[in-house]
Amino acid sequence: MKKALLISLAILSGILSYAQTGANRISIIPQPVSIVTGTGNFVLPSDLAIITGNNEDVKRTAGFLSKTLSSLTGINVAIKEGSGSTSKSIFLTLGADKTIPKEGYRMKVAADGVSIIASDAAGIFYGVQTLLQLLPNNNAVREWVIPAVTITDYPRFGWRGLMLDVSRHFFTKQQVKDYIDEMVKYKFNLLHLHLSDDQGWRIEIKSLPKLTEVGAWRVDKTGTFGRFSNPLPNEPKNYGGFYTQDDIREIVQYAKDRYVNILPEIDMPGHSLAAIASYPELTSTPGTYAVNSGEQLMVWPGGGQHFYGLIDNSLCPAKENVYDFIDKVFTELAQLFPFEYIHMGGDETARNFWEKSDDIKALMKKEKLKDLNEVQSYFVKRVEKIINSKGKKLIGWDEILEGGLAPNAAVMSWRGMKGGIEAAKQGHEVVMSPTDFAYLDYMQGDAAIEPPVYATLRLKKAYEFEPVPDGVNASLIKGGQANLWTEQVYNIRHLQYMMWPRGFAIAEALWSPKDRRNWNDFAKRVESHFGRLEAEGVNYSPSIYDPIIEATKQDTTVVVKLSTEIEGLSIHYSFDNSFPDQFYPKYTSPLTVPKDASVMKLITSRDNKVIGRLIVIPVADLRRRAGIR
Ligand code: ACM
C-alpha cells in the first residue's frame, strides 16, 4: 500500500514537474486576458469524450477538436451530446454565461476535465484553439496532459486581419485553406485576398471571361522580382491560375466554418495591368498590353518626386465603359462574398499617362476637377456608389483620402498610421496596417541573410504595433491587419517563413489587452510555438536569433556594433574567413574591423550551443553601410 502510494506520488510529481517546467510552460499566443494557474493536470483518458449541446456550430468545432486530438495523441475521441458533469471529459457549453463578450470564452481545466463556456459559437472555437495550445508543444511526449488553469479571454478588436496577395504569386485553393487553418490558431478572423494586380487576375468573373483567359497568365520567371528581363514574344505564358466561382464558394464556406470573413480586393484604378491586358479599352492609352511577369513596371525616383509607370496600368476614370466593367465585377463579387466590405485597392496609381490623356482633360473640365487627386477622388466616389448599390461598403488603401474621401468609405492605413488618423478625424472607419509594423513581406533580419525585399521589419518592431494612436476616437478603429505581399514569395514554404513568427506579434496586438503585452515574455512564448510549428511541418523564420548589425564610420575604418533582439544570446565573430562557433571570441563591445579583413562572420549561441544562422558580410558591404567609399 505504502509502496503503491509512493509510486503514484512519484508519477504525479513527474507529471507535475513536466507540466511546470520548460516543455509545457503555459505559452499561449495571443496572450489571454487572464490566466490563473491551478494545481495538477487533466490527463487525457483513453476514453476521452467531448460533450456539446445541440448547437450545430459547436458540434462542428467539437469535430475539429476531436480530429486534432485523435491525430495528435492516438486517442479515439468521441463526441456526445449532453450536459452535466460526467468527469474526464471536455465540455463545450454555449450560452450559459451572457457576461462573456463576443468571441470570448471562459475555460477551466482541472484534474477531472475541461470546461469551455462562451456566449457565441466563435468563443467556443477560440477556447478550443487555446486548449490546443495548452497541450505539450511536440509530439514526442509520452503522456498527454493539460495543466490545470482558469482562463478568461476575449478580443480587443473585432477586425483581426491578414492580407494575402495571390496575384503576384498564385496560391492554390488548398493552400488558401491551409493558410486559414494556421491563422485561426492565432485567433485571426479576417482574410483579405488581394485578387488582382499587374501580375495576375485571380477570380472568375463570368460576364468578363478574358479576365481569367488572358489576365490570369504570365511568363514564368525565377530570380528577383522587379528585375526580370522583358518577356520575349515566343515565351509561353504558363504561370498563374485563378479561383473559379465554385472554388470561391468553397473557400468562403471553409473560412466561415472557422469564423473567418473573407474580404475580396480588386485593386483599381492603378495596379490594373492584368485587367487591361484582357480588355485594353479600359486604359486612357490605346495599345496592346500583357500581364506583367516581374519586369520593371514602375519607377520610384525618390526625393519627393511622384512615381511613374513605364506603361499605363491604370483604369481610365474618364471612360464610361470602365464603370460598366467595375459594375460587372462587383455584381459578381457581391454575390460570392458575404462579408459586408469590398476592397477597391486605390493605392499607388501612376499619373503620368493620365496627365497626357485628352479624355481625362475633358473630364476635368466637365466635372470641374482641379487636379489629378480630384480625378482619383471622382473615380473612388463613383466606385463607392457601385459598391453601395450591391449592398456592400467600400474600403480602400489610404490613397483614397487624396482629393477627398468618398462619403461612406472605410480606410486601410498602410503608409504609416497618418492616413488612418486623418480618416478617423473625418469620422470614417479605419483598419490599421502600417508598413512600419505590419508588412510581412519585409525582411525580418539582416539583409546579408534575408531574401532581398524593399525594407526590414523585425519581430520586435512588429510586436510594438499599437492600432489605436493617441487622440483618435478609438471606436472608429475597427482593428488591424498584417499584409503579406508576394512579389518575392514564390512558394508556400517561403510564405510560411514570412508569416511566422511576425504573425504571432500582430495576433497579440489585435487580440490581447494592451497591458498584457510584454516583449520578453512574448519572445519566450514565440520559441515555444516554434516547437508547435515544427511538429506541424510549418516553416518559420529563425531570425530572432540573428544579430542586429550596425556599421558606423570611424576615421577611415568601420566600427561594428552588435546586439540581439532577444535576451540570453552570445554573439561570436571572426574576421579571418573561418567559421565562428560557440568557442570563438564573444562580442562584448563595438568591434573595429581589422585593416586587412575582407569578411566578417557571425554566429549566436545560447547555453554554449550554437543557435543562430551563420551570417557572412563582406567588409566592402560594411564599409558601404557605414558610408565609406
Ligand atoms: C500597398 O502596400 N501598396 C497597399
Residues whose N, C-alpha, C, O or C-beta is under 5 A from the ligand:
A	BS01	ACM	D347 W397 W414
